[in-house]
Amino acid sequence: MQNSEQKAIITIVLADDHSLVRDGIRALLEEEPGLDVIGEVSNGLDALKMVDEKSPNILIIDIRMPELGGIETVERLNAKGKSNTKCIILSMHDSEEYILKSVQAGANGYLLKDTGKAEFVKAIHMVQEGGKYFSGDISNVLVNNLFSSDKKTNQSSSKANKSTPFDLTNKELQVLELVLAGYTNKEISEKLQNSKRTIETHRFNLMKKMEVKNLIDLSKKANKYNLV
């Protein structure tokens, strides 16, 4: 009777190219009853092989790894249509681009690497039960994207028709517009619901792609190519 009332063990495979990170996650999860880490790998290709061999309930995978990254691995796993393994992306990046690509690839959850144990365990159980789990900051990005999708579609379609050699993403175009409007990185992060670090990265990429070194030159090129 006691055995029938016990919950089934949730089997987990960890994929991260840093052994110290894997060791830490394994130690954290195996303290929790009902969770069993049955394998570890350091890249996406090995993750695919281990999922085929061991059929874990959950694959927890880093977003950036050698040979094959987390998003591509999740996409390939879901493309097969045969695997019952659910995938949780674990990353230090909270950029909208990574989050949305992960969702599109079929990830069941997205957690940041500074997530606490309680939330980590909660996410695993929710995903195992058929739900999806995105930590608070990540959820804000998804909700913001959902409610502003029509506006972004109209803006991006009009901008896509403009000739630009800079290959800027929609997010970079948003940041560019706000930078030229005089907003600080902190103010932009609040408006776009991204971390300040993420905005700084977008700003750096803007300057690099457009080959400028200061705001004056950035403004001149943006006006020249009708980017704002």
Stockholm file with secondary structure:
# STOCKHOLM 1.0

chainA/1-228         MQNSEQKAIITIVLADDHSLVRDGIRALLEEEPGLDVIGEVSNGLDALKMVDEKSPNILIIDIRMPELGGIETVERLNAKGKSNTKCIILSMHDSEEYILKSVQAGANGYLLKDTGKAEFVKAIHMVQEGGKYFSGDISNVLVNNLFSSDKKTNQSSSKANKSTPFDLTNKELQVLELVLAGYTNKEISEKLQNSKRTIETHRFNLMKKMEVKNLIDLSKKANKYNLV
#=GR chainA/1-228 SS CHHHHSCCCEEEEEECSCHHHHHHHHHHHHTSTTEEEEEEESSHHHHHHHHHHHCCSEEEEESSCSSSCHHHHHHHHHHHSCCCCEEEEEESCCCHHHHHHHHHHTCSEEEETTCCHHHHHHHHHHHHTTCCEECHHHHHHHHHHHHTHHHHHHHHHHHHTSCCSSCCCHHHHHHHHHHHTTCCHHHHHHHHTCCHHHHHHHHHHHHHHTTCSSHHHHHHHHHHTTCC
#=GC SS_cons         CHHHHSCCCEEEEEECSCHHHHHHHHHHHHTSTTEEEEEEESSHHHHHHHHHHHCCSEEEEESSCSSSCHHHHHHHHHHHSCCCCEEEEEESCCCHHHHHHHHHHTCSEEEETTCCHHHHHHHHHHHHTTCCEECHHHHHHHHHHHHTHHHHHHHHHHHHTSCCSSCCCHHHHHHHHHHHTTCCHHHHHHHHTCCHHHHHHHHHHHHHHTTCSSHHHHHHHHHHTTCC
//
